C-alpha cells in the first residue's frame, strides 16, 4: 500500500508543476499531503476494520478488544504521522524534479536553435 500512496504523491507533485509551473510552497505541501493522508487513512481503517471483524467473527472473540486497541491505536497514529511527512517530502521533491527536467528541456531546445 505504501508504494501506491507514494506513487500517487509523486504524480501529484509532477502534475502540480505541470499545471502551475511552480514548486508548491511549504504550507500548500503540508495541506495537500494531509488531505492525501486522510484519504489513505479512511481506506486503511475500512480495510482494517473488515479484516478485524472477519477475525473476530471466526475466532469467537477470543482476543480482547481493549488490549488489541491499546496496540493498534498508537501504531496507527505513528503510521499516520510518518505517512504524512513522507508524502509532503515526496510531493515537493517530485515537483522540484519536474522543474529541473523542464528547465533542462528548455535549455536543450534553446541550444539546438542557436
Contact map, one row per residue, 1 for C-alpha under 8 A:
111110000000000000000000000000000000000000000000000000000000000000000000000000000000000000000000000000000000000000
111111000000000000000000000000000000000000000000000000000000000000000000000000000000000000000000000000000000000000
111111100000000000000000000000000000000000000000000000000000000000000000000000000000000000000000000000000000000000
111111110000000000000000000000000000000000000000000000000000000000000000000000000000000000000000000000000000000000
111111111000000000000000000000000000000100000000000000000000000000000000000000000000000000000000000000000000000000
011111111100000000000000000000000000000000000000000000000000000000000000000000000000011001000000000000000000000000
001111111110000000000000000000000000000000000000000000000000000000000000000000000000000000000000000000000000000000
000111111111000000000000000000000000000000000000000000000000000000000000000000000000000000000000000000000000000000
000011111111100000000000000000001001000000000000000000000000000000000000000000000000001001100000000000000000000000
000001111111110000000000000000000000000000000000000000000000000000000000000000000000000001100110000000000000000000
000000111111111000000000000000000000000000000000000000000000000000000000000000000000000000100100000000000000000000
000000011111111100000000000000000000000000000000000000000000000000000000000000000000000000100000000000000000000000
000000001111111110000000000000000000000000000000000000000000000000000000000000000000000001111110000000000000000000
000000000111111111000000000000000000000000000000000000000000000000000000000000000000000000100110110000000000000000
000000000011111111100000000000000000000000000000000000000000000000000000000000000000000000000010000000000000000000
000000000001111111111111000000000000000000000000000000000000000000000000000000000000000000000010000000000000000000
000000000000111111111111000000000000000000000000000000000000000000000000000000000000000000000011011000000000000000
000000000000011111111000000000000000000000000000000000000000000000000000000000000000000000000000010000000000000000
000000000000001111111000000000000000000000000000000000000000000000000000000000000000000000000000000000000000000000
000000000000000111111100000000000000000000000000000000000000000000000000000000000000000000000000000000000000000000
000000000000000111111110000000000000000000000000000000000000000000000000000000000000000000000000001000000000000000
000000000000000110011111000000000000000000000000000000000000000000000000000000000000000000000010001000000000000000
000000000000000110001111100000000000000000000000000000000000000000000000000000000000000000010011001000000000000000
000000000000000110000111110110000000000000000000000000000000000000000000000000000000000000010010000000000000000000
000000000000000000000011111110000000000000000000000000000000000000000000000000000000000000000000000000000000000000
000000000000000000000001111111000000000000000000000000000000000000000000000000000000000000000000000000000000000000
000000000000000000000000111111100000000000000000000000000000000000000000000000000000000000000000000000000000000000
000000000000000000000001111111110000000000000000000000000000000000000000000000000000000000000000000000000000000000
000000000000000000000001111111111000000000000000000000000000000000000000000000000000000100110000000000000000000000
000000000000000000000000011111111100000000000000000000000000000000000000000000000000000100000000000000000000000000
000000000000000000000000001111111110000000000000000000000000000000000000000000000000000000000000000000000000000000
000000000000000000000000000111111111000000000000000000000000000000000000000000000000000100000000000000000000000000
000000001000000000000000000011111111100000000000000000000000000000000000000000000001101100100000000000000000000000
000000000000000000000000000001111111110000000000000000000000000000000000000000000001000000000000000000000000000000
000000000000000000000000000000111111111000000000000000000000000000000000000000000000000000000000000000000000000000
000000001000000000000000000000011111111100000000000000000000000000000000000000000001001000000000000000000000000000
000000000000000000000000000000001111111110000000000000000000000000000000000000010011001000000000000000000000000000
000000000000000000000000000000000111111111000000000000000000000000000000000000000000000000000000000000000000000000
000000000000000000000000000000000011111111100000000000000000000000000000000000000000000000000000000000000000000000
000010000000000000000000000000000001111111110000000000000000000000000000000000000000000000000000000000000000000000
000000000000000000000000000000000000111111111000000000000000000000000000000000010000000000000000000000000000000000
000000000000000000000000000000000000011111111100000000000000000000000000000000000000000000000000000000000000000000
000000000000000000000000000000000000001111111110000000000000000000000000000000000000000000000000000000000000000000
000000000000000000000000000000000000000111111111000000000000000000000000000000000000000000000000000000000000000000
000000000000000000000000000000000000000011111111100000000000000000000000000000000000000000000000000000000000000000
000000000000000000000000000000000000000001111111110000000000000000000000000000000000000000000000000000000000000000
000000000000000000000000000000000000000000111111111000000000000000000000000000000000000000000000000000000000000000
000000000000000000000000000000000000000000011111111100000000000000000000000000000000000000000000000000000000000000
000000000000000000000000000000000000000000001111111110000000000000000000000000000000000000000000000000000000000000
000000000000000000000000000000000000000000000111111111000000000000000000000000000000000000000000000000000000000000
000000000000000000000000000000000000000000000011111111100000000000000000000000000000000000000000000000000000000000
000000000000000000000000000000000000000000000001111111110000000000000000000000000000000000000000000000000000000000
000000000000000000000000000000000000000000000000111111111000000000000000000000000000000000000000000000000000000000
000000000000000000000000000000000000000000000000011111111100000000000000000000000000000000000000000000000000000000
000000000000000000000000000000000000000000000000001111111110000000000000000000000000000000000000000000000000000000
000000000000000000000000000000000000000000000000000111111111111000000000000000000000000000000000000000000000000000
000000000000000000000000000000000000000000000000000011111111100000000000000000000000000000000000000000000000000000
000000000000000000000000000000000000000000000000000001111111100000000000000000000000000000000000000000000000000000
000000000000000000000000000000000000000000000000000000111111111000000000000000000000000000000000000000000000000000
000000000000000000000000000000000000000000000000000000011111110000000000000000000000000000000000000000000000000000
000000000000000000000000000000000000000000000000000000011111111100000000000000000000000000000000000000000000000000
000000000000000000000000000000000000000000000000000000010011111100000000000000000000000000000000000000000000000000
000000000000000000000000000000000000000000000000000000010010111110010000000000000000000000000000000000000000000000
000000000000000000000000000000000000000000000000000000000000111111110000000000000000000000000000000000000000000000
000000000000000000000000000000000000000000000000000000000000001111111000000000000000000000000000000000000000000000
000000000000000000000000000000000000000000000000000000000000000111111100000000000000000000000000000000000000000000
000000000000000000000000000000000000000000000000000000000000000111111110000000000000000000000000000000000000000000
000000000000000000000000000000000000000000000000000000000000001111111111000000000000000000000000000000000000000000
000000000000000000000000000000000000000000000000000000000000000011111111100000000000000000000000000000000000000000
000000000000000000000000000000000000000000000000000000000000000001111111110000000000000000000000000000000000000000
000000000000000000000000000000000000000000000000000000000000000000111111111000000000000000000000000000000000000000
000000000000000000000000000000000000000000000000000000000000000000011111111100000000000000000000000000000000000000
000000000000000000000000000000000000000000000000000000000000000000001111111110000000000000000000000000000000000000
000000000000000000000000000000000000000000000000000000000000000000000111111111000000000000000000000000000000000000
000000000000000000000000000000000000000000000000000000000000000000000011111111100000000000000000000000000000000000
000000000000000000000000000000000000000000000000000000000000000000000001111111110000000000000000000000000000000000
000000000000000000000000000000000000000000000000000000000000000000000000111111111000000000000000000000000000000000
000000000000000000000000000000000000000000000000000000000000000000000000011111111100000000000000000000000000000000
000000000000000000000000000000000000000000000000000000000000000000000000001111111110000000000000000000000000000000
000000000000000000000000000000000000100010000000000000000000000000000000000111111111000000000000000000000000000000
000000000000000000000000000000000000000000000000000000000000000000000000000011111111100000000000000000000000000000
000000000000000000000000000000000000000000000000000000000000000000000000000001111111110000000000000000000000000000
000000000000000000000000000000000000100000000000000000000000000000000000000000111111111000000000000000000000000000
000000000000000000000000000000001101100000000000000000000000000000000000000000011111111100000000000000000000000000
000000000000000000000000000000001000000000000000000000000000000000000000000000001111111110000000000000000000000000
000001000000000000000000000000000000000000000000000000000000000000000000000000000111111111000000000000000000000000
000001001000000000000000000000001001100000000000000000000000000000000000000000000011111111100000000000000000000000
000000000000000000000000000011011000000000000000000000000000000000000000000000000001111111110000000000000000000000
000000000000000000000000000000000000000000000000000000000000000000000000000000000000111111111000000000000000000000
000001001100100000000000000000000000000000000000000000000000000000000000000000000000011111111100000000000000000000
000000001111110000000000000010001000000000000000000000000000000000000000000000000000001111111110000000000000000000
000000000000100000000011000010000000000000000000000000000000000000000000000000000000000111111111000000000000000000
000000000000100000000000000000000000000000000000000000000000000000000000000000000000000011111111100000000000000000
000000000110110000000000000000000000000000000000000000000000000000000000000000000000000001111111110000000000000000
000000000100111110000111000000000000000000000000000000000000000000000000000000000000000000111111111000000000000000
000000000000000010000010000000000000000000000000000000000000000000000000000000000000000000011111111100000000000000
000000000000010000000000000000000000000000000000000000000000000000000000000000000000000000001111111110000000000000
000000000000010011000000000000000000000000000000000000000000000000000000000000000000000000000111111111000000000000
000000000000000010001110000000000000000000000000000000000000000000000000000000000000000000000011111111100000000000
000000000000000000000000000000000000000000000000000000000000000000000000000000000000000000000001111111110000000000
000000000000000000000000000000000000000000000000000000000000000000000000000000000000000000000000111111111000000000
000000000000000000000000000000000000000000000000000000000000000000000000000000000000000000000000011111111100000000
000000000000000000000000000000000000000000000000000000000000000000000000000000000000000000000000001111111110000000
000000000000000000000000000000000000000000000000000000000000000000000000000000000000000000000000000111111111000000
000000000000000000000000000000000000000000000000000000000000000000000000000000000000000000000000000011111111100000
000000000000000000000000000000000000000000000000000000000000000000000000000000000000000000000000000001111111110000
000000000000000000000000000000000000000000000000000000000000000000000000000000000000000000000000000000111111111000
000000000000000000000000000000000000000000000000000000000000000000000000000000000000000000000000000000011111111100
000000000000000000000000000000000000000000000000000000000000000000000000000000000000000000000000000000001111111110
000000000000000000000000000000000000000000000000000000000000000000000000000000000000000000000000000000000111111111
000000000000000000000000000000000000000000000000000000000000000000000000000000000000000000000000000000000011111111
000000000000000000000000000000000000000000000000000000000000000000000000000000000000000000000000000000000001111111
000000000000000000000000000000000000000000000000000000000000000000000000000000000000000000000000000000000000111111
000000000000000000000000000000000000000000000000000000000000000000000000000000000000000000000000000000000000011111
